[in-house]
Amino acid sequence: MKTIQKDELFENLTGFLRSKGIDLKEGSYAHRIRQGCNLLADAVNLTQGGLAKAKAGIDDKLSRMRQVIHEKTAPKPPPAADAMAASTPPKRQRRSVSKPKPKPAAKPAKTARARKRTT
């Protein structure tokens, strides 16, 4: 917004009052109204500057907060070792595979009774 000049409010106020039929003549009453308008213009100008600084600070902190949220919620990239392993097929390793030795079949032991029956 544009800044308000010192006498701008007083001139607009006197113009408004003239249109309503009231004429402010120079004197102590008009002097106090002029001082009040100047104080009001200064207050409005300072407030505009403060709001601009506050808006810049809020925008900065908001962008930082958005960045933190983005970093916390973004999917994590795969580690470098896993990425390389995923892109190339795994190498086959040759192992010396020895065939297991077959166990001899266990023969049932003949008991003394079984021997007598067969003879």
C-alpha positions as CSV (number, residue, x, y, z in Angstrom):
1,M,0.0,0.0,0.0
2,K,1.0,3.6,-0.5
3,T,2.1,5.7,2.5
4,I,-0.2,8.5,3.7
5,Q,1.2,12.0,3.5
6,K,1.1,14.2,6.7
7,D,-1.6,16.6,5.6
8,E,-3.5,14.2,3.3
9,L,-6.0,13.0,6.0
10,F,-6.7,16.6,7.2
11,E,-7.3,17.8,3.6
12,N,-9.6,14.9,2.9
13,L,-11.5,15.5,6.2
14,T,-11.9,19.3,5.5
15,G,-13.2,18.4,2.0
16,F,-15.7,15.9,3.4
17,L,-16.9,18.4,6.1
18,R,-17.3,21.2,3.4
19,S,-19.5,18.9,1.4
20,K,-21.7,18.4,4.5
21,G,-21.9,22.1,5.1
22,I,-19.2,22.5,7.8
23,D,-16.3,24.8,7.2
24,L,-13.1,24.4,9.4
25,K,-11.4,27.8,9.8
26,E,-7.9,28.2,11.1
27,G,-7.8,28.2,14.8
28,S,-7.0,26.1,17.9
29,Y,-9.8,23.6,17.1
30,A,-8.6,23.1,13.5
31,H,-5.0,22.9,14.7
32,R,-5.8,20.0,17.1
33,I,-7.7,18.2,14.3
34,R,-4.7,18.6,12.1
35,Q,-2.4,17.1,14.8
36,G,-4.8,14.2,15.3
37,C,-4.8,13.5,11.6
38,N,-1.0,13.6,11.4
39,L,-0.8,11.1,14.3
40,L,-3.3,8.9,12.7
41,A,-1.3,9.0,9.4
42,D,1.9,8.1,11.2
43,A,0.2,5.2,13.0
44,V,-1.2,3.8,9.8
45,N,2.1,4.1,8.0
46,L,4.0,2.4,10.8
47,T,1.4,-0.3,11.0
48,Q,1.7,-1.0,7.3
49,G,5.5,-1.3,7.7
50,G,5.1,-3.7,10.6
51,L,2.5,-5.8,8.8
52,A,4.9,-6.1,5.8
53,K,7.7,-7.3,8.0
54,A,5.4,-9.7,9.8
55,K,4.1,-11.1,6.5
56,A,7.7,-11.6,5.2
57,G,8.6,-13.4,8.5
58,I,5.5,-15.6,8.4
59,D,6.1,-16.5,4.7
60,D,9.7,-17.5,5.5
61,K,8.7,-19.7,8.5
62,L,5.9,-21.2,6.5
63,S,8.2,-22.2,3.7
64,R,10.6,-23.7,6.2
65,M,7.8,-25.7,7.8
66,R,6.6,-26.9,4.3
67,Q,10.2,-28.0,3.6
68,V,10.4,-29.9,6.9
69,I,7.1,-31.6,6.2
70,H,8.2,-32.5,2.7
71,E,11.5,-34.0,4.0
72,K,9.7,-36.0,6.7
73,T,7.0,-37.4,4.4
74,A,8.9,-37.9,1.2
75,P,9.7,-41.5,0.3
76,K,13.2,-42.5,1.1
77,P,15.5,-43.4,-1.8
78,P,16.9,-46.9,-1.7
79,P,20.5,-47.2,-0.5
80,A,23.2,-47.1,-3.1
81,A,24.2,-50.8,-2.7
82,D,20.6,-51.9,-3.0
83,A,20.1,-49.7,-6.1
84,M,23.0,-51.2,-7.9
85,A,22.0,-54.8,-6.9
86,A,18.5,-54.2,-8.2
87,S,19.7,-52.9,-11.5
88,T,22.1,-55.8,-12.2
89,P,21.2,-59.5,-11.9
90,P,23.0,-61.3,-9.1
91,K,26.0,-63.4,-10.1
92,R,25.8,-67.1,-9.6
93,Q,28.4,-68.6,-7.4
94,R,29.7,-72.0,-8.1
95,R,29.9,-74.2,-5.1
96,S,31.4,-77.6,-5.0
97,V,28.5,-79.8,-4.2
98,S,29.4,-83.2,-3.1
99,K,26.8,-85.8,-3.4
100,P,25.8,-87.3,-0.1
101,K,27.0,-90.9,0.4
102,P,24.1,-93.3,0.4
103,K,23.6,-95.0,3.7
104,P,23.6,-98.8,3.5
105,A,20.1,-100.2,3.9
106,A,19.7,-101.6,7.3
107,K,18.9,-105.2,7.4
108,P,16.6,-106.3,10.1
109,A,18.4,-108.3,12.6
110,K,17.1,-111.8,13.0
111,T,16.2,-112.8,16.3
112,A,16.7,-116.2,17.8
113,R,13.1,-117.2,17.2
114,A,13.1,-116.1,13.6
115,R,16.3,-118.2,13.0
116,K,14.6,-121.3,14.4
117,R,11.5,-120.9,12.2
118,T,13.5,-120.6,9.0
119,T,15.5,-123.8,9.6
